[in-house]
Amino acid sequence: MPPAPIVIAHRGASALRPEHTLAAYELAIEVGADFIEPDVVATRDGRLVARHENEISGTTDVADRPEFASRRTIKRIDGSEREGWFTEDFTLAELRTLRARERLPDLRGTAHDGRYGIPTIEEVVALAASAGVGVYPETKHPAYFASIGLALEDPLLAALDATDGRVFIQSFEADNLRALRERTGHPLVRLTAGPPPDVEEIATYADAIGPHKDQVVPRDADGRLGEPTTLVADAHAAGLLVHPWTFRPEPGFVPAGMDAAAELAAFYALGVDGVFADDPAAAVAARAS
């Protein structure tokens, strides 16, 4: 019998606490997540912190901090212009003075704004190790960070040396994963979105695929789940695990005619090997039903 699919707490229990805070990760562990997921970006002094993006105005109070007003800038990252405040322009000590905010306040409220700081990757790994859960980091914009002299790979691998627990390392950038393949035995995950991915090619450098869930089951014109694609079977045939993203509990993210539990159950029934969930308690419950 195949192992039960894993529950990956996407940015922690991010439906209930501000994402990428120790509080979000702690709650995810409490409700039974198998892995906690930190996205990693670099500071000016070469430390790695847990943020979904290096632009932090949407997830911290930096815009309200007059001492940092002059650091607002525009940068071109991965082909797109972005405006705001960027982690690589701050030391770790400076980032430690900021407070986390809810990224989706209209959906999830602001009750926890200002209560938590920004953790380092070392702190997230230590938390996972102490709780006996896995850690599933994503390298964010690795080519960009390498281009400015702040490559993510060495500090990430050094941080992961502190745990004997399960690890997956994920990225949207194939070149980043190919480079990591030469340097680590940790399982690697290629994240994908859009057109069907070439699973045979991905299998040459990765151990798993993290597809957008619409690549597994597209939605029809009415927003309902359509017919599943062959992606799960194709990936398994190529020797890849399948961990689709992202399952969120709010109605705007759930297929029409379903609740979050029914959506998760539908994907579990397709034989996926894990799910990225903003509400890991819901994913754990659906797996048990």
Summary of the structure (lengths in Angstrom):
residues: 289
radius of gyration: 18.5
end to end distance: 17.0
largest distance: 58.0
contacts: 976
relative contact order: 0.15
helix: 34%
strand: 20%
